[in-house]
Amino acid sequence: MEQIADDKPKKKVTLYLLFCVSTAVIGSLQFGYNTGVINAPEQKLRRFFQNVSMERYGEPFSPGTNTIVWSFAVAIFSVGGMAGSFSVGAMVTKFGRRKSMLLANVLAVLGGGLMGLSVLCQSFEVVILGRLIIGVFCGLCTGLTPMYVGEISPTAVRGAFGTLHQLGVVIGILVAQIFGLEFLLGSDALWPLLLALTILPAILQSILLPFCPESPRYLLIVLNQEEEARKALVRLRGSEDVSDDIREMKEEGMKMAMEKKVTIPELFRSPNYRQPIIIAIVLQLSQQLSGINAVFYYSTGIFDTAGVTQPVYATIGAGVVNTVFTVVSLFLVERAGRRTLHLIGLAGMAICALVMTISLSLVKTNQSLSYLAIVAVFGFVASFEMGPGPIPWFIVAELFSQGPRPAAMAVSGFSNWTANFLVGLSFPKLEV
């Protein structure tokens, strides 16, 4: 009996399951890449905007106008993200999980293509439109990837596999920072290629997805195709005995049928849902308004202000710290608890933000403070990944049952992207 109990979990994590999870997480990597890619070529893009203005109007943009156009090009990504995150529910119900990911990749190719052709078109509007479309794609990815991974994973490893979304995001940011180096794709000639590179993983995922099954949960609960769901589970689990998974999904389907679906206004009107939805919104706002995306979007400029001679390498250092502490958080989140880790992370961020502010404001009078500013940025990123980074993404599913969960996820995602937009738009003006 003991041997059977030991063998059972081993059968559940198959190579085919890992292949399907890895294929889905390409979407998370895309989200991270497009969040971080705009950082390194900032000066090249600003010069491009000036060149377009000279050619079109006979004079360059004023510094203030250039900053506004640059901020808008960065922040429009989040507007697309809002639209994408709100569309996930309707899309997966109509097309299913796998087909939705395939359709989303069309947006990645379109958006990446527009940004890649911006110099040829001599139009900064094409860059902005490309960023908007890529934002819609990434908004879809933030819903589609965790949903698909969660639904194909065995219960025993669902939590661990769920955290791979955040890991994919931070690896994507790091990859963007490395490719953004001057001698790779961050040069005056190649920055459009850097922005268009997002097309390649989209094509790769589109090639691999047909070899992955549709979500068994979608097949059984939404389409009522039990035999198809069973076939998909047999492939994923590497075992003919999938009765436990089928029973679990049937129970979930029965709960969904019994539980009334809750609309967004009802979340705020009902006393039962008001407190958890406020908690979900505040957690998402604490993640974004903590200033983390100011560091992701503009860290090269921050390090430049600190007097770093090669700020791009310091930005890559921040990306490495980001990735390492995401892995650390995977092991801590179940042991330390969500609330404790989130509070420790926010406290660490507050202290590092204070140190960063003081050191950056005094760096011109005391150059040695630039080292303190770098340490503060690294500490800020590490504290973020300890709790405020991963926790808000999965806490909503734990706070709400099946009925109100879709509406709560939509409100939570919209709050995150809205705050993301405000940070991206306002930070350069605050910096000035």
WOHUFEN-V645802 format. One record per backbone hydrogen bond with DSSP energy under -1.0 kcal/mol. NH is the residue of the N-H (numbers start at 1). CO is the residue of the C=O. If there is no record, write none. Layout:
NH_CO, NH_CO
//
This chain:
5_1, 6_2, 7_3, 8_4, 11_7, 12_8, 13_9, 14_12, 18_14, 19_15, 20_16, 21_17, 22_18, 23_19, 24_20, 25_21, 27_24, 29_25, 30_26, 31_27, 32_28, 33_29, 34_30, 35_31, 36_32, 37_33, 39_36, 42_39, 45_41, 46_42, 47_43, 48_44, 49_45, 50_46, 51_47, 52_48, 53_49, 54_50, 55_51, 56_52, 57_53, 58_54, 66_62, 67_63, 68_64, 69_65, 70_66, 71_67, 72_68, 73_69, 74_70, 75_71, 76_72, 78_75, 80_76, 81_77, 82_78, 83_79, 84_80, 85_81, 86_82, 87_83, 91_87, 92_88, 93_89, 94_90, 95_91, 96_92, 100_96, 101_97, 102_98, 103_99, 104_100, 105_101, 106_103, 108_104, 109_105, 110_106, 111_107, 112_108, 113_109, 114_110, 115_111, 116_112, 117_113, 121_117, 123_118, 128_124, 129_125, 130_126, 131_127, 132_128, 133_129, 134_130, 135_131, 136_132, 137_133, 138_134, 139_135, 140_136, 141_137, 142_138, 143_140, 144_140, 145_141, 147_143, 148_144, 149_145, 150_146, 151_147, 152_148, 153_149, 157_154, 161_157, 162_158, 163_159, 164_161, 165_162, 167_163, 168_164, 169_165, 170_166, 171_167, 172_168, 173_169, 174_170, 175_171, 176_172, 177_173, 178_174, 179_175, 180_176, 181_178, 184_181, 185_179, 186_181, 191_187, 194_190, 195_191, 196_192, 197_193, 199_196, 200_197, 202_198, 203_199, 204_200, 205_201, 206_202, 207_203, 208_204, 209_205, 211_208, 212_209, 219_215, 220_216, 221_217, 222_218, 223_218, 225_219, 229_225, 230_226, 231_227, 232_228, 233_229, 234_230, 235_231, 236_232, 237_233, 238_234, 242_240, 246_242, 247_243, 248_244, 249_245, 250_246, 251_247, 252_248, 253_249, 254_250, 255_251, 256_252, 257_253, 258_254, 259_255, 262_403, 267_263, 269_265, 270_266, 274_270, 277_273, 278_274, 279_275, 280_276, 281_277, 282_278, 283_279, 284_280, 285_281, 286_282, 287_283, 288_284, 289_285, 291_288, 295_291, 296_292, 297_293, 298_294, 299_295, 302_298, 303_299, 304_300, 305_301, 306_302, 307_304, 308_303, 313_310, 314_310, 315_311, 316_312, 317_313, 318_314, 319_315, 320_316, 321_317, 322_318, 323_319, 324_320, 325_321, 326_322, 327_323, 328_324, 329_325, 330_326, 332_328, 333_329, 336_332, 341_337, 342_338, 343_339, 344_340, 345_341, 346_342, 347_343, 348_344, 349_345, 350_346, 351_347, 352_348, 353_349, 354_350, 355_351, 356_352, 357_353, 358_354, 359_355, 360_356, 361_357, 362_358, 366_362, 369_366, 370_367, 371_368, 373_369, 374_370, 375_371, 376_372, 377_373, 378_374, 379_375, 380_376, 381_377, 382_378, 383_379, 384_380, 385_381, 389_384, 391_387, 395_391, 399_395, 400_396, 405_401, 408_404, 409_405, 410_406, 411_407, 412_408, 413_409, 414_410, 415_411, 416_412, 417_413, 418_414, 419_415, 420_416, 421_417, 422_418, 423_419, 424_420, 425_421, 426_422, 427_423, 430_426, 431_427, 432_428
//
